[in-house]
Amino acid sequence: MPFFSRLWGVITKIEKPEWLAAKMISVFKDHYDIDMNEYVGDVTDYDSLSKFFIRPLNKDVRPFKDDAQTFLSPSDGVITVAEKVAADIATQVKGRTYSISDLVRKELDFSEGYYLFTI
């Protein structure tokens, strides 16, 4: 794993001193213009940037829609890659290659292709 990825992983887990963790969360929130009304709690409820990354949605503000016209994403973000794949392999984040079937835990038939998005 690259050095900077590991370093970032360590930085995101910093909980002490508390003022530093709070400052990192605040800077991240402000930089990405995150509306905390869409999430449970406030920035002060999270002990580290890593815990802030996985904050739960406020179901009253952002209800789950279970219909065929809705795309469910495991994260908020911007689609940076959209591609049609015809084989059980994807190269995405940080140049890593992985099996799509392994990712979704289901054997897939790629004869008609699937679309893969990086968010």
Biopython code that builds the backbone (N, CA, C, O; Angstrom):
import numpy as np
from Bio.PDB.StructureBuilder import StructureBuilder

atoms = [
    (1, "MET", "N", (0.861, -1.181, 0.000)),
    (1, "MET", "CA", (0.000, 0.000, 0.000)),
    (1, "MET", "C", (0.905, 1.241, 0.000)),
    (1, "MET", "O", (1.889, 1.277, 0.739)),
    (2, "PRO", "N", (0.597, 2.236, -0.798)),
    (2, "PRO", "CA", (1.428, 3.436, -0.876)),
    (2, "PRO", "C", (1.532, 4.159, 0.467)),
    (2, "PRO", "O", (0.614, 4.131, 1.286)),
    (3, "PHE", "N", (2.664, 4.798, 0.658)),
    (3, "PHE", "CA", (2.959, 5.507, 1.907)),
    (3, "PHE", "C", (1.895, 6.543, 2.259)),
    (3, "PHE", "O", (1.443, 6.590, 3.404)),
    (4, "PHE", "N", (1.488, 7.367, 1.305)),
    (4, "PHE", "CA", (0.548, 8.439, 1.606)),
    (4, "PHE", "C", (-0.846, 7.917, 1.949)),
    (4, "PHE", "O", (-1.559, 8.546, 2.730)),
    (5, "SER", "N", (-1.244, 6.787, 1.386)),
    (5, "SER", "CA", (-2.525, 6.174, 1.752)),
    (5, "SER", "C", (-2.498, 5.720, 3.209)),
    (5, "SER", "O", (-3.458, 5.923, 3.952)),
    (6, "ARG", "N", (-1.389, 5.106, 3.604)),
    (6, "ARG", "CA", (-1.252, 4.679, 4.999)),
    (6, "ARG", "C", (-1.217, 5.876, 5.935)),
    (6, "ARG", "O", (-1.855, 5.871, 6.987)),
    (7, "LEU", "N", (-0.478, 6.889, 5.550)),
    (7, "LEU", "CA", (-0.399, 8.100, 6.375)),
    (7, "LEU", "C", (-1.783, 8.728, 6.534)),
    (7, "LEU", "O", (-2.165, 9.116, 7.638)),
    (8, "TRP", "N", (-2.529, 8.828, 5.444)),
    (8, "TRP", "CA", (-3.882, 9.386, 5.505)),
    (8, "TRP", "C", (-4.769, 8.551, 6.423)),
    (8, "TRP", "O", (-5.571, 9.099, 7.179)),
    (9, "GLY", "N", (-4.627, 7.229, 6.359)),
    (9, "GLY", "CA", (-5.381, 6.347, 7.236)),
    (9, "GLY", "C", (-5.089, 6.627, 8.703)),
    (9, "GLY", "O", (-6.002, 6.633, 9.530)),
    (10, "VAL", "N", (-3.828, 6.857, 9.029)),
    (10, "VAL", "CA", (-3.444, 7.179, 10.410)),
    (10, "VAL", "C", (-4.016, 8.538, 10.811)),
    (10, "VAL", "O", (-4.549, 8.687, 11.910)),
    (11, "ILE", "N", (-3.909, 9.511, 9.939)),
    (11, "ILE", "CA", (-4.400, 10.864, 10.243)),
    (11, "ILE", "C", (-5.904, 10.859, 10.498)),
    (11, "ILE", "O", (-6.376, 11.525, 11.420)),
    (12, "THR", "N", (-6.657, 10.119, 9.695)),
    (12, "THR", "CA", (-8.117, 10.127, 9.860)),
    (12, "THR", "C", (-8.568, 9.492, 11.172)),
    (12, "THR", "O", (-9.695, 9.722, 11.611)),
    (13, "LYS", "N", (-7.711, 8.703, 11.798)),
    (13, "LYS", "CA", (-8.080, 8.019, 13.046)),
    (13, "LYS", "C", (-7.666, 8.803, 14.304)),
    (13, "LYS", "O", (-7.924, 8.355, 15.421)),
    (14, "ILE", "N", (-7.038, 9.950, 14.131)),
    (14, "ILE", "CA", (-6.597, 10.756, 15.279)),
    (14, "ILE", "C", (-7.812, 11.212, 16.095)),
    (14, "ILE", "O", (-8.726, 11.846, 15.569)),
    (15, "GLU", "N", (-7.802, 10.873, 17.399)),
    (15, "GLU", "CA", (-8.862, 11.301, 18.317)),
    (15, "GLU", "C", (-8.336, 12.255, 19.388)),
    (15, "GLU", "O", (-9.105, 13.021, 19.969)),
    (16, "LYS", "N", (-7.045, 12.210, 19.647)),
    (16, "LYS", "CA", (-6.417, 13.055, 20.664)),
    (16, "LYS", "C", (-5.270, 13.802, 20.026)),
    (16, "LYS", "O", (-4.562, 13.198, 19.219)),
    (17, "PRO", "N", (-5.034, 15.028, 20.310)),
    (17, "PRO", "CA", (-5.876, 15.866, 21.158)),
    (17, "PRO", "C", (-7.227, 16.143, 20.493)),
    (17, "PRO", "O", (-7.325, 16.244, 19.270)),
    (18, "GLU", "N", (-8.234, 16.260, 21.303)),
    (18, "GLU", "CA", (-9.597, 16.425, 20.809)),
    (18, "GLU", "C", (-9.761, 17.663, 19.931)),
    (18, "GLU", "O", (-10.525, 17.646, 18.966)),
    (19, "TRP", "N", (-9.038, 18.748, 20.267)),
    (19, "TRP", "CA", (-9.159, 19.978, 19.484)),
    (19, "TRP", "C", (-8.653, 19.759, 18.055)),
    (19, "TRP", "O", (-9.180, 20.348, 17.111)),
    (20, "LEU", "N", (-7.620, 18.903, 17.899)),
    (20, "LEU", "CA", (-7.081, 18.631, 16.562)),
    (20, "LEU", "C", (-8.075, 17.809, 15.746)),
    (20, "LEU", "O", (-8.316, 18.102, 14.575)),
    (21, "ALA", "N", (-8.646, 16.789, 16.362)),
    (21, "ALA", "CA", (-9.650, 15.968, 15.662)),
    (21, "ALA", "C", (-10.833, 16.838, 15.249)),
    (21, "ALA", "O", (-11.321, 16.740, 14.123)),
    (22, "ALA", "N", (-11.293, 17.693, 16.170)),
    (22, "ALA", "CA", (-12.430, 18.582, 15.880)),
    (22, "ALA", "C", (-12.092, 19.549, 14.749)),
    (22, "ALA", "O", (-12.943, 19.833, 13.906)),
    (23, "LYS", "N", (-10.867, 20.055, 14.721)),
    (23, "LYS", "CA", (-10.448, 20.998, 13.667)),
    (23, "LYS", "C", (-10.411, 20.292, 12.308)),
    (23, "LYS", "O", (-10.854, 20.854, 11.307)),
    (24, "MET", "N", (-9.885, 19.064, 12.267)),
    (24, "MET", "CA", (-9.833, 18.328, 10.999)),
    (24, "MET", "C", (-11.237, 18.070, 10.470)),
    (24, "MET", "O", (-11.487, 18.216, 9.274)),
    (25, "ILE", "N", (-12.152, 17.688, 11.352)),
    (25, "ILE", "CA", (-13.535, 17.436, 10.934)),
    (25, "ILE", "C", (-14.162, 18.723, 10.420)),
    (25, "ILE", "O", (-14.832, 18.722, 9.388)),
    (26, "SER", "N", (-13.947, 19.817, 11.136)),
    (26, "SER", "CA", (-14.518, 21.107, 10.736)),
    (26, "SER", "C", (-13.987, 21.568, 9.374)),
    (26, "SER", "O", (-14.755, 22.037, 8.534)),
    (27, "VAL", "N", (-12.690, 21.435, 9.161)),
    (27, "VAL", "CA", (-12.090, 21.834, 7.881)),
    (27, "VAL", "C", (-12.643, 20.970, 6.747)),
    (27, "VAL", "O", (-12.983, 21.487, 5.683)),
    (28, "PHE", "N", (-12.735, 19.652, 6.972)),
    (28, "PHE", "CA", (-13.279, 18.742, 5.962)),
    (28, "PHE", "C", (-14.728, 19.101, 5.642)),
    (28, "PHE", "O", (-15.106, 19.185, 4.473)),
    (29, "LYS", "N", (-15.532, 19.310, 6.674)),
    (29, "LYS", "CA", (-16.953, 19.666, 6.503)),
    (29, "LYS", "C", (-17.091, 20.955, 5.701)),
    (29, "LYS", "O", (-17.891, 21.029, 4.768)),
    (30, "ASP", "N", (-16.315, 21.962, 6.063)),
    (30, "ASP", "CA", (-16.394, 23.247, 5.367)),
    (30, "ASP", "C", (-15.876, 23.155, 3.929)),
    (30, "ASP", "O", (-16.463, 23.740, 3.019)),
    (31, "HIS", "N", (-14.785, 22.426, 3.728)),
    (31, "HIS", "CA", (-14.207, 22.304, 2.392)),
    (31, "HIS", "C", (-15.193, 21.643, 1.421)),
    (31, "HIS", "O", (-15.321, 22.069, 0.273)),
    (32, "TYR", "N", (-15.878, 20.613, 1.884)),
    (32, "TYR", "CA", (-16.821, 19.890, 1.023)),
    (32, "TYR", "C", (-18.257, 20.383, 1.181)),
    (32, "TYR", "O", (-19.190, 19.781, 0.649)),
    (33, "ASP", "N", (-18.424, 21.470, 1.908)),
    (33, "ASP", "CA", (-19.739, 22.117, 2.080)),
    (33, "ASP", "C", (-20.810, 21.101, 2.498)),
    (33, "ASP", "O", (-21.864, 20.999, 1.871)),
    (34, "ILE", "N", (-20.522, 20.358, 3.561)),
    (34, "ILE", "CA", (-21.418, 19.316, 4.054)),
    (34, "ILE", "C", (-22.499, 19.932, 4.926)),
    (34, "ILE", "O", (-22.203, 20.605, 5.914)),
    (35, "ASP", "N", (-23.753, 19.699, 4.558)),
    (35, "ASP", "CA", (-24.905, 20.185, 5.311)),
    (35, "ASP", "C", (-25.229, 19.167, 6.399)),
    (35, "ASP", "O", (-25.769, 18.100, 6.108)),
    (36, "MET", "N", (-24.907, 19.486, 7.640)),
    (36, "MET", "CA", (-25.100, 18.541, 8.736)),
    (36, "MET", "C", (-26.571, 18.272, 9.030)),
    (36, "MET", "O", (-26.877, 17.339, 9.772)),
    (37, "ASN", "N", (-27.486, 19.052, 8.478)),
    (37, "ASN", "CA", (-28.914, 18.764, 8.654)),
    (37, "ASN", "C", (-29.300, 17.449, 7.977)),
    (37, "ASN", "O", (-30.320, 16.851, 8.320)),
    (38, "GLU", "N", (-28.489, 16.997, 7.018)),
    (38, "GLU", "CA", (-28.766, 15.752, 6.309)),
    (38, "GLU", "C", (-28.273, 14.525, 7.067)),
    (38, "GLU", "O", (-28.505, 13.395, 6.636)),
    (39, "TYR", "N", (-27.594, 14.738, 8.194)),
    (39, "TYR", "CA", (-26.974, 13.641, 8.932)),
    (39, "TYR", "C", (-27.404, 13.661, 10.402)),
    (39, "TYR", "O", (-27.893, 14.669, 10.912)),
    (40, "VAL", "N", (-27.208, 12.533, 11.056)),
    (40, "VAL", "CA", (-27.512, 12.416, 12.472)),
    (40, "VAL", "C", (-26.409, 13.108, 13.264)),
    (40, "VAL", "O", (-25.224, 12.890, 13.014)),
    (41, "GLY", "N", (-26.803, 13.929, 14.204)),
    (41, "GLY", "CA", (-25.835, 14.567, 15.082)),
    (41, "GLY", "C", (-25.197, 15.813, 14.507)),
    (41, "GLY", "O", (-25.650, 16.375, 13.510)),
    (42, "ASP", "N", (-24.137, 16.221, 15.167)),
    (42, "ASP", "CA", (-23.391, 17.416, 14.810)),
    (42, "ASP", "C", (-21.925, 17.032, 14.701)),
    (42, "ASP", "O", (-21.550, 15.937, 15.119)),
    (43, "VAL", "N", (-21.093, 17.895, 14.154)),
    (43, "VAL", "CA", (-19.676, 17.583, 14.005)),
    (43, "VAL", "C", (-19.021, 17.244, 15.337)),
    (43, "VAL", "O", (-18.066, 16.468, 15.369)),
    (44, "THR", "N", (-19.508, 17.801, 16.424)),
    (44, "THR", "CA", (-18.922, 17.542, 17.743)),
    (44, "THR", "C", (-19.236, 16.133, 18.256)),
    (44, "THR", "O", (-18.657, 15.704, 19.254)),
    (45, "ASP", "N", (-20.133, 15.414, 17.597)),
    (45, "ASP", "CA", (-20.488, 14.056, 18.014)),
    (45, "ASP", "C", (-19.511, 12.999, 17.483)),
    (45, "ASP", "O", (-19.645, 11.823, 17.821)),
    (46, "TYR", "N", (-18.545, 13.391, 16.670)),
    (46, "TYR", "CA", (-17.625, 12.450, 16.043)),
    (46, "TYR", "C", (-16.221, 12.622, 16.618)),
    (46, "TYR", "O", (-15.697, 13.735, 16.679)),
    (47, "ASP", "N", (-15.616, 11.509, 17.038)),
    (47, "ASP", "CA", (-14.308, 11.542, 17.703)),
    (47, "ASP", "C", (-13.129, 11.656, 16.749)),
    (47, "ASP", "O", (-12.035, 12.042, 17.160)),
    (48, "SER", "N", (-13.342, 11.323, 15.478)),
    (48, "SER", "CA", (-12.247, 11.368, 14.508)),
    (48, "SER", "C", (-12.820, 11.618, 13.114)),
    (48, "SER", "O", (-14.019, 11.465, 12.876)),
    (49, "LEU", "N", (-11.945, 11.998, 12.216)),
    (49, "LEU", "CA", (-12.355, 12.202, 10.831)),
    (49, "LEU", "C", (-12.840, 10.886, 10.230)),
    (49, "LEU", "O", (-13.770, 10.881, 9.424)),
    (50, "SER", "N", (-12.224, 9.781, 10.611)),
    (50, "SER", "CA", (-12.650, 8.472, 10.138)),
    (50, "SER", "C", (-14.091, 8.178, 10.553)),
    (50, "SER", "O", (-14.877, 7.677, 9.749)),
    (51, "LYS", "N", (-14.434, 8.481, 11.778)),
    (51, "LYS", "CA", (-15.809, 8.257, 12.247)),
    (51, "LYS", "C", (-16.774, 9.227, 11.573)),
    (51, "LYS", "O", (-17.935, 8.888, 11.341)),
    (52, "PHE", "N", (-16.303, 10.425, 11.259)),
    (52, "PHE", "CA", (-17.131, 11.404, 10.547)),
    (52, "PHE", "C", (-17.430, 10.928, 9.122)),
    (52, "PHE", "O", (-18.507, 11.200, 8.593)),
    (53, "PHE", "N", (-16.477, 10.214, 8.495)),
    (53, "PHE", "CA", (-16.676, 9.691, 7.143)),
    (53, "PHE", "C", (-17.885, 8.770, 7.060)),
    (53, "PHE", "O", (-18.529, 8.703, 6.013)),
    (54, "ILE", "N", (-18.205, 8.068, 8.122)),
    (54, "ILE", "CA", (-19.281, 7.075, 8.090)),
    (54, "ILE", "C", (-20.497, 7.523, 8.900)),
    (54, "ILE", "O", (-21.202, 6.700, 9.483)),
    (55, "ARG", "N", (-20.731, 8.821, 8.928)),
    (55, "ARG", "CA", (-21.862, 9.371, 9.684)),
    (55, "ARG", "C", (-23.191, 8.895, 9.083)),
    (55, "ARG", "O", (-23.329, 8.822, 7.862)),
    (56, "PRO", "N", (-24.157, 8.576, 9.932)),
    (56, "PRO", "CA", (-25.457, 8.101, 9.420)),
    (56, "PRO", "C", (-26.325, 9.238, 8.883)),
    (56, "PRO", "O", (-26.260, 10.373, 9.356)),
    (57, "LEU", "N", (-27.125, 8.903, 7.899)),
    (57, "LEU", "CA", (-28.054, 9.872, 7.313)),
    (57, "LEU", "C", (-29.226, 10.141, 8.247)),
    (57, "LEU", "O", (-29.642, 9.270, 9.012)),
    (58, "ASN", "N", (-29.747, 11.353, 8.174)),
    (58, "ASN", "CA", (-30.982, 11.705, 8.865)),
    (58, "ASN", "C", (-32.119, 11.218, 7.970)),
    (58, "ASN", "O", (-32.361, 11.786, 6.905)),
    (59, "LYS", "N", (-32.811, 10.173, 8.399)),
    (59, "LYS", "CA", (-33.845, 9.541, 7.568)),
    (59, "LYS", "C", (-35.052, 10.450, 7.323)),
    (59, "LYS", "O", (-35.811, 10.234, 6.378)),
    (60, "ASP", "N", (-35.229, 11.461, 8.170)),
    (60, "ASP", "CA", (-36.328, 12.407, 7.947)),
    (60, "ASP", "C", (-36.015, 13.357, 6.800)),
    (60, "ASP", "O", (-36.921, 13.805, 6.096)),
    (61, "VAL", "N", (-34.746, 13.663, 6.612)),
    (61, "VAL", "CA", (-34.320, 14.599, 5.566)),
    (61, "VAL", "C", (-33.978, 13.866, 4.274)),
    (61, "VAL", "O", (-34.262, 14.357, 3.181)),
    (62, "ARG", "N", (-33.367, 12.689, 4.403)),
    (62, "ARG", "CA", (-32.958, 11.909, 3.231)),
    (62, "ARG", "C", (-33.507, 10.492, 3.347)),
    (62, "ARG", "O", (-32.770, 9.559, 3.665)),
    (63, "PRO", "N", (-34.800, 10.335, 3.091)),
    (63, "PRO", "CA", (-35.412, 9.004, 3.211)),
    (63, "PRO", "C", (-34.923, 8.060, 2.116)),
    (63, "PRO", "O", (-34.587, 8.485, 1.010)),
    (64, "PHE", "N", (-34.891, 6.794, 2.444)),
    (64, "PHE", "CA", (-34.519, 5.760, 1.483)),
    (64, "PHE", "C", (-35.673, 5.528, 0.524)),
    (64, "PHE", "O", (-36.809, 5.330, 0.956)),
    (65, "LYS", "N", (-35.391, 5.551, -0.784)),
    (65, "LYS", "CA", (-36.407, 5.285, -1.796)),
    (65, "LYS", "C", (-36.126, 3.920, -2.398)),
    (65, "LYS", "O", (-35.048, 3.684, -2.944)),
    (66, "ASP", "N", (-37.081, 3.038, -2.298)),
    (66, "ASP", "CA", (-36.921, 1.685, -2.824)),
    (66, "ASP", "C", (-37.767, 1.533, -4.082)),
    (66, "ASP", "O", (-38.883, 1.017, -4.038)),
    (67, "ASP", "N", (-37.216, 1.992, -5.204)),
    (67, "ASP", "CA", (-37.916, 1.851, -6.473)),
    (67, "ASP", "C", (-36.905, 1.682, -7.602)),
    (67, "ASP", "O", (-35.714, 1.936, -7.421)),
    (68, "ALA", "N", (-37.374, 1.262, -8.739)),
    (68, "ALA", "CA", (-36.499, 0.956, -9.871)),
    (68, "ALA", "C", (-35.845, 2.200, -10.473)),
    (68, "ALA", "O", (-34.873, 2.073, -11.219)),
    (69, "GLN", "N", (-36.342, 3.377, -10.177)),
    (69, "GLN", "CA", (-35.798, 4.604, -10.743)),
    (69, "GLN", "C", (-34.718, 5.235, -9.873)),
    (69, "GLN", "O", (-34.167, 6.277, -10.227)),
    (70, "THR", "N", (-34.415, 4.616, -8.744)),
    (70, "THR", "CA", (-33.475, 5.194, -7.790)),
    (70, "THR", "C", (-32.163, 4.429, -7.814)),
    (70, "THR", "O", (-32.145, 3.198, -7.833)),
    (71, "PHE", "N", (-31.079, 5.165, -7.812)),
    (71, "PHE", "CA", (-29.746, 4.588, -7.737)),
    (71, "PHE", "C", (-29.266, 4.738, -6.303)),
    (71, "PHE", "O", (-29.218, 5.851, -5.780)),
    (72, "LEU", "N", (-28.913, 3.636, -5.666)),
    (72, "LEU", "CA", (-28.438, 3.662, -4.297)),
    (72, "LEU", "C", (-26.921, 3.604, -4.296)),
    (72, "LEU", "O", (-26.325, 2.684, -4.856)),
    (73, "SER", "N", (-26.304, 4.585, -3.670)),
    (73, "SER", "CA", (-24.853, 4.647, -3.570)),
    (73, "SER", "C", (-24.430, 4.407, -2.131)),
    (73, "SER", "O", (-25.101, 4.859, -1.203)),
    (74, "PRO", "N", (-23.327, 3.702, -1.936)),
    (74, "PRO", "CA", (-22.854, 3.485, -0.569)),
    (74, "PRO", "C", (-22.220, 4.722, 0.049)),
    (74, "PRO", "O", (-21.848, 4.717, 1.222)),
    (75, "SER", "N", (-22.097, 5.782, -0.743)),
    (75, "SER", "CA", (-21.502, 7.004, -0.211)),
    (75, "SER", "C", (-21.997, 8.216, -0.995)),
    (75, "SER", "O", (-22.451, 8.107, -2.135)),
    (76, "ASP", "N", (-21.895, 9.361, -0.351)),
    (76, "ASP", "CA", (-22.131, 10.607, -1.062)),
    (76, "ASP", "C", (-20.875, 10.913, -1.861)),
    (76, "ASP", "O", (-19.778, 10.504, -1.481)),
    (77, "GLY", "N", (-21.029, 11.617, -2.943)),
    (77, "GLY", "CA", (-19.858, 11.976, -3.709)),
    (77, "GLY", "C", (-20.212, 12.346, -5.125)),
    (77, "GLY", "O", (-21.376, 12.568, -5.459)),
    (78, "VAL", "N", (-19.197, 12.408, -5.950)),
    (78, "VAL", "CA", (-19.317, 12.759, -7.356)),
    (78, "VAL", "C", (-18.876, 11.551, -8.169)),
    (78, "VAL", "O", (-17.866, 10.924, -7.849)),
    (79, "ILE", "N", (-19.607, 11.227, -9.197)),
    (79, "ILE", "CA", (-19.197, 10.127, -10.071)),
    (79, "ILE", "C", (-17.978, 10.597, -10.858)),
    (79, "ILE", "O", (-18.055, 11.551, -11.632)),
    (80, "THR", "N", (-16.843, 9.908, -10.650)),
    (80, "THR", "CA", (-15.607, 10.276, -11.337)),
    (80, "THR", "C", (-15.307, 9.348, -12.504)),
    (80, "THR", "O", (-14.579, 9.715, -13.427)),
    (81, "VAL", "N", (-15.872, 8.138, -12.461)),
    (81, "VAL", "CA", (-15.697, 7.185, -13.561)),
    (81, "VAL", "C", (-17.030, 6.484, -13.781)),
    (81, "VAL", "O", (-17.676, 6.047, -12.829)),
    (82, "ALA", "N", (-17.438, 6.381, -15.044)),
    (82, "ALA", "CA", (-18.615, 5.600, -15.425)),
    (82, "ALA", "C", (-18.207, 4.807, -16.657)),
    (82, "ALA", "O", (-17.865, 5.375, -17.694)),
    (83, "GLU", "N", (-18.248, 3.483, -16.528)),
    (83, "GLU", "CA", (-17.810, 2.668, -17.652)),
    (83, "GLU", "C", (-18.644, 1.402, -17.744)),
    (83, "GLU", "O", (-19.178, 0.915, -16.748)),
    (84, "LYS", "N", (-18.745, 0.882, -18.951)),
    (84, "LYS", "CA", (-19.414, -0.393, -19.163)),
    (84, "LYS", "C", (-18.347, -1.477, -19.118)),
    (84, "LYS", "O", (-17.336, -1.400, -19.817)),
    (85, "VAL", "N", (-18.583, -2.487, -18.289)),
    (85, "VAL", "CA", (-17.625, -3.580, -18.165)),
    (85, "VAL", "C", (-18.242, -4.851, -18.742)),
    (85, "VAL", "O", (-19.435, -5.106, -18.578)),
    (86, "ALA", "N", (-17.417, -5.640, -19.418)),
    (86, "ALA", "CA", (-17.906, -6.868, -20.049)),
    (86, "ALA", "C", (-17.210, -8.103, -19.502)),
    (86, "ALA", "O", (-17.404, -9.207, -20.011)),
    (87, "ALA", "N", (-16.395, -7.920, -18.459)),
    (87, "ALA", "CA", (-15.694, -9.046, -17.830)),
    (87, "ALA", "C", (-15.703, -8.828, -16.328)),
    (87, "ALA", "O", (-15.952, -7.722, -15.849)),
    (88, "ASP", "N", (-15.434, -9.881, -15.603)),
    (88, "ASP", "CA", (-15.508, -9.839, -14.143)),
    (88, "ASP", "C", (-14.234, -9.258, -13.528)),
    (88, "ASP", "O", (-13.597, -9.867, -12.669)),
    (89, "ILE", "N", (-13.889, -8.066, -13.996)),
    (89, "ILE", "CA", (-12.705, -7.405, -13.466)),
    (89, "ILE", "C", (-12.888, -5.900, -13.581)),
    (89, "ILE", "O", (-13.404, -5.395, -14.578)),
    (90, "ALA", "N", (-12.462, -5.205, -12.562)),
    (90, "ALA", "CA", (-12.534, -3.747, -12.574)),
    (90, "ALA", "C", (-11.247, -3.193, -11.987)),
    (90, "ALA", "O", (-10.708, -3.738, -11.024)),
    (91, "THR", "N", (-10.768, -2.127, -12.561)),
    (91, "THR", "CA", (-9.611, -1.417, -12.029)),
    (91, "THR", "C", (-10.111, -0.026, -11.664)),
    (91, "THR", "O", (-10.518, 0.755, -12.523)),
    (92, "GLN", "N", (-10.069, 0.255, -10.398)),
    (92, "GLN", "CA", (-10.635, 1.520, -9.954)),
    (92, "GLN", "C", (-9.710, 2.251, -9.000)),
    (92, "GLN", "O", (-8.618, 2.681, -9.372)),
    (93, "VAL", "N", (-10.155, 2.383, -7.788)),
    (93, "VAL", "CA", (-9.485, 3.210, -6.800)),
    (93, "VAL", "C", (-8.026, 2.799, -6.621)),
    (93, "VAL", "O", (-7.724, 1.633, -6.367)),
    (94, "LYS", "N", (-7.140, 3.762, -6.756)),
    (94, "LYS", "CA", (-5.701, 3.587, -6.549)),
    (94, "LYS", "C", (-5.101, 2.528, -7.464)),
    (94, "LYS", "O", (-4.076, 1.929, -7.138)),
    (95, "GLY", "N", (-5.741, 2.293, -8.615)),
    (95, "GLY", "CA", (-5.198, 1.367, -9.584)),
    (95, "GLY", "C", (-5.327, -0.103, -9.220)),
    (95, "GLY", "O", (-4.735, -0.958, -9.878)),
    (96, "ARG", "N", (-6.087, -0.403, -8.189)),
    (96, "ARG", "CA", (-6.260, -1.796, -7.778)),
    (96, "ARG", "C", (-7.260, -2.494, -8.686)),
    (96, "ARG", "O", (-8.240, -1.897, -9.132)),
    (97, "THR", "N", (-6.997, -3.760, -8.950)),
    (97, "THR", "CA", (-7.884, -4.591, -9.756)),
    (97, "THR", "C", (-8.618, -5.537, -8.827)),
    (97, "THR", "O", (-8.026, -6.088, -7.899)),
    (98, "TYR", "N", (-9.912, -5.730, -9.074)),
    (98, "TYR", "CA", (-10.687, -6.637, -8.240)),
    (98, "TYR", "C", (-11.800, -7.281, -9.045)),
    (98, "TYR", "O", (-12.180, -6.803, -10.114)),
    (99, "SER", "N", (-12.312, -8.375, -8.506)),
    (99, "SER", "CA", (-13.417, -9.098, -9.122)),
    (99, "SER", "C", (-14.729, -8.435, -8.717)),
    (99, "SER", "O", (-14.983, -8.227, -7.531)),
    (100, "ILE", "N", (-15.557, -8.105, -9.694)),
    (100, "ILE", "CA", (-16.853, -7.492, -9.409)),
    (100, "ILE", "C", (-17.765, -8.498, -8.709)),
    (100, "ILE", "O", (-18.494, -8.130, -7.788)),
    (101, "SER", "N", (-17.732, -9.762, -9.133)),
    (101, "SER", "CA", (-18.541, -10.802, -8.478)),
    (101, "SER", "C", (-18.174, -10.942, -7.011)),
    (101, "SER", "O", (-19.049, -11.113, -6.163)),
    (102, "ASP", "N", (-16.878, -10.870, -6.705)),
    (102, "ASP", "CA", (-16.450, -10.931, -5.305)),
    (102, "ASP", "C", (-16.977, -9.723, -4.531)),
    (102, "ASP", "O", (-17.400, -9.844, -3.381)),
    (103, "LEU", "N", (-16.947, -8.574, -5.169)),
    (103, "LEU", "CA", (-17.412, -7.354, -4.506)),
    (103, "LEU", "C", (-18.894, -7.434, -4.140)),
    (103, "LEU", "O", (-19.280, -7.052, -3.035)),
    (104, "VAL", "N", (-19.717, -7.923, -5.051)),
    (104, "VAL", "CA", (-21.165, -7.997, -4.795)),
    (104, "VAL", "C", (-21.591, -9.346, -4.225)),
    (104, "VAL", "O", (-22.766, -9.568, -3.931)),
    (105, "ARG", "N", (-20.603, -10.254, -4.071)),
    (105, "ARG", "CA", (-20.841, -11.585, -3.494)),
    (105, "ARG", "C", (-21.904, -12.377, -4.251)),
    (105, "ARG", "O", (-22.774, -13.016, -3.659)),
    (106, "LYS", "N", (-21.804, -12.314, -5.575)),
    (106, "LYS", "CA", (-22.743, -13.030, -6.428)),
    (106, "LYS", "C", (-22.075, -13.241, -7.787)),
    (106, "LYS", "O", (-21.436, -12.333, -8.318)),
    (107, "GLU", "N", (-22.226, -14.438, -8.342)),
    (107, "GLU", "CA", (-21.701, -14.685, -9.680)),
    (107, "GLU", "C", (-22.564, -13.932, -10.696)),
    (107, "GLU", "O", (-23.790, -14.038, -10.671)),
    (108, "LEU", "N", (-21.944, -13.195, -11.561)),
    (108, "LEU", "CA", (-22.653, -12.373, -12.527)),
    (108, "LEU", "C", (-22.371, -12.845, -13.950)),
    (108, "LEU", "O", (-21.292, -13.363, -14.237)),
    (109, "ASP", "N", (-23.335, -12.665, -14.826)),
    (109, "ASP", "CA", (-23.189, -12.976, -16.242)),
    (109, "ASP", "C", (-22.848, -11.666, -16.955)),
    (109, "ASP", "O", (-23.670, -10.750, -17.006)),
    (110, "PHE", "N", (-21.656, -11.584, -17.494)),
    (110, "PHE", "CA", (-21.194, -10.336, -18.100)),
    (110, "PHE", "C", (-21.438, -10.270, -19.609)),
    (110, "PHE", "O", (-20.909, -9.381, -20.276)),
    (111, "SER", "N", (-22.226, -11.189, -20.152)),
    (111, "SER", "CA", (-22.439, -11.227, -21.605)),
    (111, "SER", "C", (-23.114, -9.956, -22.128)),
    (111, "SER", "O", (-22.867, -9.547, -23.262)),
    (112, "GLU", "N", (-23.959, -9.336, -21.313)),
    (112, "GLU", "CA", (-24.600, -8.084, -21.757)),
    (112, "GLU", "C", (-23.919, -6.851, -21.181)),
    (112, "GLU", "O", (-24.244, -5.723, -21.551)),
    (113, "GLY", "N", (-22.982, -7.067, -20.283)),
    (113, "GLY", "CA", (-22.246, -5.962, -19.689)),
    (113, "GLY", "C", (-22.964, -5.330, -18.523)),
    (113, "GLY", "O", (-24.185, -5.416, -18.391)),
    (114, "TYR", "N", (-22.189, -4.704, -17.698)),
    (114, "TYR", "CA", (-22.689, -3.950, -16.544)),
    (114, "TYR", "C", (-22.041, -2.586, -16.571)),
    (114, "TYR", "O", (-21.002, -2.392, -17.202)),
    (115, "TYR", "N", (-22.657, -1.646, -15.888)),
    (115, "TYR", "CA", (-22.045, -0.334, -15.726)),
    (115, "TYR", "C", (-21.432, -0.258, -14.347)),
    (115, "TYR", "O", (-22.011, -0.710, -13.360)),
    (116, "LEU", "N", (-20.248, 0.322, -14.301)),
    (116, "LEU", "CA", (-19.515, 0.463, -13.072)),
    (116, "LEU", "C", (-19.252, 1.951, -12.841)),
    (116, "LEU", "O", (-18.819, 2.661, -13.748)),
    (117, "PHE", "N", (-19.512, 2.406, -11.638)),
    (117, "PHE", "CA", (-19.317, 3.808, -11.285)),
    (117, "PHE", "C", (-18.338, 3.926, -10.125)),
    (117, "PHE", "O", (-18.399, 3.152, -9.170)),
    (118, "THR", "N", (-17.454, 4.879, -10.213)),
    (118, "THR", "CA", (-16.584, 5.228, -9.081)),
    (118, "THR", "C", (-17.097, 6.547, -8.537)),
    (118, "THR", "O", (-17.202, 7.542, -9.253)),
    (119, "ILE", "N", (-17.414, 6.527, -7.246)),
    (119, "ILE", "CA", (-17.988, 7.716, -6.602)),
    (119, "ILE", "C", (-16.997, 8.264, -5.592)),
    (119, "ILE", "O", (-17.277, 9.266, -4.934)),
]
sb = StructureBuilder()
sb.init_structure("model")
sb.init_model(0)
sb.init_chain("A")
sb.init_seg("    ")
for serial, (resi, resn, name, xyz) in enumerate(atoms, 1):
    if name == "N":
        sb.init_residue(resn, " ", resi, " ")
    sb.init_atom(name, np.array(xyz, "f"), 0.0, 1.0, " ", f" {name:<3s}", serial, name[0])
structure = sb.get_structure()
